[in-house]
Amino acid sequence: MEQITAVMYGGGILILYLLSTINIIKEYERAVIFRLGRLMHDAKGPGLIWVFWPVDKMVRISLRTITLDVPPQDIITRDNVSVKVNAIVYFRVMNAPRAVTEVENYLYATSQLAQTTLRSVLGQVDLDDLLSQREKLNVKLQDILDQHTGAWGIKVALVEVKQVDLPQEMQRAMAKQAEAEREKRAKVIHAEGEFQAAAKLAEAAAVITTQPVALQLRYLQTLTEIGVEKNTTVVFPVPIDILRHFFREGA
């Protein structure tokens, strides 16, 4: 009787042990197995897998895209302007065994690498390029990060510079520069308008020179326009050339 009881206890313990070895790996996860300290080359999952403790040790790795927020970094641009820049990095694990064995903590390592790369790359450009060429800088940051994290089995999908914080003095200086630029454009447009008006007047003068009657017709048209407005007082300039004929007859 005691033997049967011992067998039942032993069988129950064995069943509980076998049940504890069953693990469920989700579709977006992979299980990296170390058997007696040695890495099993292929990651297991998804679905049901067997992990025989204490012979095996399992490390779960998520294959979903990870969003990493890079905190604001103090950067001095190439033209000696101090700014604060933050960014966001999208990456995912492509090789789970390498992400476990090649680096101690791939999340922390990628975060630190993103911060140092952000300071290094943006410190080599001028402030104008930092503000106007973000797409180009994003691609450059992505390429550099992807080259370094590739050895860890990580693929950097996207890097975006989120915000550039400028000092108040620089913001005021840029506002003055933009205002001066707008005034410059306004003066240029005004000068171009005066030039075009002068050119048209020169063309009109050339036509009137060849056709003197055109000047009289223009005067008559102006009189008609003034008459429509019902003005009580009309000041109408008369060129001396029109009265020259009368002066000759009086002489």
Beta strands, then each sheet from edge to edge (+ up, - down):
strand 1: 22-25
strand 2: 29-35
strand 3: 38-39
strand 4: 47-50
strand 5: 56-62
strand 6: 66-76
strand 7: 82-93
strand 8: 154-165
sheet 1: 1+ 4-
sheet 2: 3+ 2- 5+
sheet 3: 6+ 7- 8+
end
